[in-house]
Amino acid sequence: MHAKIVKSGVRWTLATTILRRGISLILFIFLAKWLTQTDFGIYRSFSAILALLTYLTHFGLDYLFLISKSKERINFLALLQTGLFVSAVITILLIFFGKTIGTYYNSAELGRILTYGGGLIFVESLRRIARVYAQKRFQFKELAIAETLNVFIYSLLCLGIIYFWRKAWVYILLFYIGNLGELIYLCIKLPPLPATLQKQVFSFKWLKHSCAYFKRNFQFLGIVSTINLLQSYSINAPVLFLGTMVEPALMGVYFFASQLIAIPIGMLNTSLSQVFFPVLAQSETAASVSGIRHYTTIVLKIGIPALIFYALILQYLVPLIWGDKWLSALPLVLYLVLFYGTSMLHNPISGIPYICRKPQWELLWNIVTLGLRIIALFLGMKVSFAFAILLFCIVSAFMHLAFYYLSLTLLKANLWQITIDLISNLPVLILIAFGCLYLWKFSVIFPLLTFVGYGLYLFLAEKDTLKEVLSLAIK
């Protein structure tokens, strides 16, 4: 693994992600006061549906472009032509079927937004293409600045408008205006496409070449596209599946809980995943395994314990900031520790099956994962919405670990050593979870003692790990 590229990329993305998450948290405090649970639920349902449809606009060509070492020009041309054409088709279909989808999700307002706002898929598709282009060129600095500009635009607009116009569709529109700002910035800062390539994008002759290229790689692209769709639906199953069974207000409660708990995880996962994939694609196997093991140590000793402490703090902060409005989200916050904690082992290395040219293994994993998650949600709803989310998180945690082992198996790593690494850290994690997320109900002294004790342990016995974490933010 190119250590300097990874460190530089992670440093830039982590630093800007901290800034973005800080701004987003401040904005979220106000939005959660101004908007209702139903507004949040409509926004979350719309964004999940649009994300699912956006994967259809690329047919896996974005991943093929990232890992390709030849024919990059025709690959990118095919990606761009496909993105524009399929986005147009989806926009037209949503005009006719948007309201039907809204009815399916128990919201007439969602149906209207899908009908009149389907064209936003052009923004999402082109933004993904621009981001892939930046990743391919290892231009992580420009990518990080673009994402930060996105958040600035979106946050300023929300703070200035939503207080006076508290509508779900306004919230959605402002969010995607921020994404449009990111796209425009990347188009300005990234090296311009050759003039001949720009002309070929709208050429019927070159569309035939793109179709021929698609046919040659059909098996790989078909598997990748299926994986992306399954994965997008699977991750958003509490919204896309349960949303057909409950009112949007409950989706809003889930969105509130997942947004809060995901703030620190998003910093790490976003910073690493967009750097790891393109760099791993160009690295030797031994270096990749070494880098993953090193990252795993950081997650187990710093990442997951920090998430547990953060979830505990939220139990006090939520009623303090928002009163009784979002109390029903507090149990979900604790359950989601399982999901997001284990996702730190899964997300940054999720591209390994592609890199190893074994996407069929990830396809199988996604099929099994989706099936188990749907079963968990369906059975859980027979008890309550909260219990359905708990079962979803337990199943997800197990499958995240299964994917972690699958990836390292493809890299031919020593699984015994990997297992020893995980097991050796498990007792400490259980102790921290027990001390913080269970005993806090009896007295705040227990989590405080746990926090202080673990902090001393890190300072005395894990100085190297602490230095490594600090080195990501400090040059």
URMOBEL-V573999 format. One record per pair of residues at least 4 apart in sequence whose ideal C-beta (glycine too) atoms are under 6 Angstrom apart, sorted by sequence separation. I is the first residue (numbers start at 1). J is the second residue. If there is no record, write none. Layout:
BEGIN
i:I j:J
i:I j:J
END
This chain:
BEGIN
i:5 j:9
i:6 j:10
i:7 j:11
i:10 j:14
i:13 j:17
i:17 j:21
i:24 j:28
i:28 j:32
i:31 j:35
i:35 j:39
i:58 j:62
i:64 j:68
i:68 j:72
i:71 j:75
i:78 j:82
i:82 j:86
i:93 j:97
i:94 j:98
i:113 j:117
i:121 j:125
i:123 j:127
i:151 j:155
i:157 j:161
i:158 j:162
i:161 j:165
i:186 j:190
i:193 j:197
i:217 j:221
i:218 j:222
i:227 j:231
i:230 j:234
i:236 j:240
i:237 j:241
i:238 j:242
i:239 j:243
i:242 j:246
i:246 j:250
i:255 j:259
i:258 j:262
i:262 j:266
i:265 j:269
i:266 j:270
i:269 j:273
i:272 j:276
i:276 j:280
i:283 j:287
i:297 j:301
i:298 j:302
i:299 j:303
i:302 j:306
i:313 j:317
i:314 j:318
i:317 j:321
i:318 j:322
i:322 j:326
i:336 j:340
i:337 j:341
i:343 j:347
i:351 j:355
i:365 j:369
i:376 j:380
i:383 j:387
i:420 j:424
i:432 j:436
i:433 j:437
i:434 j:438
i:435 j:439
i:449 j:453
i:456 j:460
i:457 j:461
i:458 j:462
i:470 j:474
i:35 j:40
i:102 j:107
i:105 j:110
i:134 j:139
i:165 j:170
i:193 j:198
i:283 j:288
i:353 j:358
i:354 j:359
i:408 j:413
i:102 j:108
i:200 j:206
i:353 j:359
i:68 j:75
i:233 j:240
i:380 j:387
i:381 j:388
i:439 j:446
i:440 j:447
i:102 j:110
i:134 j:142
i:243 j:251
i:280 j:288
i:318 j:326
i:353 j:361
i:380 j:388
i:458 j:466
i:102 j:111
i:134 j:143
i:353 j:362
i:65 j:75
i:408 j:418
i:64 j:75
i:65 j:76
i:377 j:388
i:380 j:391
i:435 j:446
i:436 j:447
i:99 j:111
i:239 j:251
i:435 j:447
i:98 j:111
i:101 j:114
i:65 j:79
i:436 j:450
i:315 j:330
i:376 j:391
i:377 j:392
i:435 j:450
i:98 j:114
i:99 j:115
i:158 j:174
i:238 j:254
i:376 j:392
i:61 j:78
i:62 j:79
i:98 j:115
i:157 j:174
i:61 j:79
i:432 j:450
i:314 j:333
i:373 j:392
i:376 j:395
i:94 j:114
i:95 j:115
i:154 j:174
i:61 j:82
i:154 j:175
i:311 j:333
i:373 j:395
i:59 j:82
i:311 j:334
i:372 j:395
i:94 j:118
i:154 j:178
i:58 j:83
i:153 j:178
i:57 j:83
i:311 j:337
i:91 j:118
i:91 j:119
i:150 j:178
i:153 j:181
i:57 j:86
i:56 j:86
i:57 j:87
i:307 j:337
i:369 j:399
i:90 j:121
i:150 j:181
i:149 j:181
i:150 j:182
i:87 j:121
i:307 j:341
i:87 j:122
i:146 j:182
i:149 j:185
i:53 j:90
i:304 j:341
i:87 j:125
i:365 j:403
i:146 j:185
i:146 j:186
i:303 j:344
i:83 j:125
i:299 j:344
i:83 j:129
i:264 j:310
i:299 j:345
i:142 j:189
i:79 j:129
i:127 j:179
i:358 j:410
i:123 j:176
i:130 j:183
i:260 j:314
i:335 j:389
i:339 j:393
i:346 j:400
i:356 j:410
i:331 j:386
i:335 j:390
i:338 j:393
i:342 j:397
i:352 j:407
i:113 j:169
i:120 j:176
i:123 j:179
i:127 j:183
i:130 j:186
i:134 j:190
i:123 j:180
i:126 j:183
i:292 j:349
i:332 j:389
i:339 j:396
i:343 j:400
i:346 j:403
i:335 j:393
i:342 j:400
i:349 j:407
i:352 j:410
i:338 j:397
i:345 j:404
i:45 j:105
i:42 j:107
i:45 j:110
i:42 j:109
i:46 j:113
i:65 j:132
i:42 j:110
i:53 j:121
i:57 j:125
i:54 j:124
i:62 j:132
i:66 j:136
i:256 j:326
i:54 j:125
i:257 j:329
i:261 j:333
i:276 j:348
i:256 j:329
i:273 j:347
i:277 j:351
i:281 j:355
i:253 j:328
i:257 j:332
i:261 j:336
i:265 j:340
i:273 j:348
i:280 j:355
i:253 j:329
i:257 j:333
i:272 j:348
i:258 j:336
i:262 j:340
i:269 j:347
i:261 j:340
i:334 j:437
i:81 j:201
i:80 j:201
i:289 j:411
i:77 j:200
i:288 j:411
i:289 j:413
i:308 j:432
i:312 j:436
i:43 j:168
i:300 j:425
i:304 j:429
i:308 j:433
i:42 j:168
i:46 j:172
i:81 j:207
i:285 j:411
i:13 j:140
i:305 j:432
i:12 j:140
i:16 j:144
i:20 j:148
i:23 j:151
i:27 j:155
i:34 j:162
i:43 j:171
i:308 j:436
i:312 j:440
i:12 j:141
i:39 j:168
i:43 j:172
i:81 j:210
i:9 j:140
i:13 j:144
i:20 j:151
i:27 j:158
i:12 j:144
i:16 j:148
i:23 j:155
i:34 j:166
i:78 j:210
i:241 j:374
i:78 j:213
i:140 j:275
i:224 j:359
i:227 j:362
i:231 j:366
i:234 j:369
i:242 j:377
i:250 j:385
i:312 j:447
i:223 j:359
i:227 j:363
i:230 j:366
i:234 j:370
i:237 j:373
i:241 j:377
i:223 j:360
i:226 j:363
i:105 j:243
i:74 j:213
i:227 j:366
i:234 j:373
i:104 j:244
i:223 j:363
i:230 j:370
i:106 j:247
i:107 j:248
i:309 j:451
i:135 j:278
i:238 j:392
i:60 j:221
i:63 j:224
i:301 j:462
i:59 j:221
i:60 j:224
i:301 j:465
i:60 j:225
i:59 j:225
i:302 j:469
i:55 j:228
i:55 j:229
i:55 j:232
i:52 j:232
i:51 j:232
i:48 j:236
i:48 j:239
i:48 j:240
i:45 j:239
i:44 j:239
i:45 j:243
i:42 j:248
i:45 j:251
i:41 j:248
i:44 j:251
i:41 j:249
i:38 j:248
i:41 j:251
i:38 j:249
i:41 j:252
i:44 j:255
i:37 j:249
i:40 j:252
i:66 j:278
i:38 j:252
i:67 j:281
i:37 j:252
i:40 j:255
i:37 j:253
i:25 j:263
i:21 j:263
i:21 j:267
i:18 j:267
i:17 j:267
i:17 j:270
i:17 j:271
i:14 j:271
i:13 j:271
i:10 j:271
i:10 j:275
i:9 j:275
i:6 j:275
i:6 j:279
i:5 j:279
i:2 j:279
i:1 j:283
i:1 j:287
i:1 j:288
i:67 j:354
i:67 j:355
i:1 j:291
i:32 j:322
i:63 j:354
i:14 j:472
i:15 j:473
i:14 j:473
i:11 j:472
i:10 j:472
END
